[in-house]
């Protein structure tokens, strides 16, 4: 059942089943890539969900064959060319992380396809992750000449430890969903025909549980993540700002558009 509660979102759509709300990243023409519209919507939506008295459980997913395929290249170039847009984006980046960690209601990421960069961060900052086994997940910021500033440096070490997190974030390598489940990065990697059943079973189990006990147990567990986020996020975004205006980042964007390997110089 669709819902009319959430208005004026450009890139998100919503469905409701009882007290379970599904948030759908809905930009299929761009593989659900992050652009200004999606970034702005994500900075707002989790605050609204927290205040939504009709919702006890949230599912976050993407439309089509993608969850969220990372940053849109046109947007990346715009953020290089217009520094004022970058500085506005940084404010929203912190809002996304803060509001997702402050959300009291349990949220399940239904990863139906590729989750890269911010797409991976928002999935991993959810409480549980169920992915189709053909999906890939990773944070390739460094491959774009950027610091992993929008949540990756916060959540990856907490889930898989520093050794694995450093390997993945410093190489920008993508993992298959099966690999991610094997190392504890996500909860489940399931065949496509089982994705809805597994996600819905978890959501229904939560919806039928003791709502306040579930919410506040989550709240307590997230206190440490919020403390870490408060410690790291501003520094991470500041370093990402420096790399946004680096020659290497411009080269990475140009190389992606030209379909070639970037030639990094360390500048």
Secondary structure, DSSP 8 states (H G I E B T S, - for coil): -B-SSS-S-SSEEEEEETTEEEEEE--GGGTT-B-HHHHHHHHHHHHHHHT-TT-SEEEEEESTTEEEE-B-HHHHHHHHH-HHHHHHHHHHHHHHHHHHHH--SEEEEEE-SEEETHHHHHHHTSSEEEEETT-EEE--GGGGT---TTTHHHHHHHHHHHHHHHHHHHHT-EEEHHHHHHTTSSSEEE-HHHHHHHHHHHHHHHHTS-HHHHHHHHHHHHHHHHHHHHHHHHHHHHHHHHHHTSHHHHHHHHHHHTTS-------
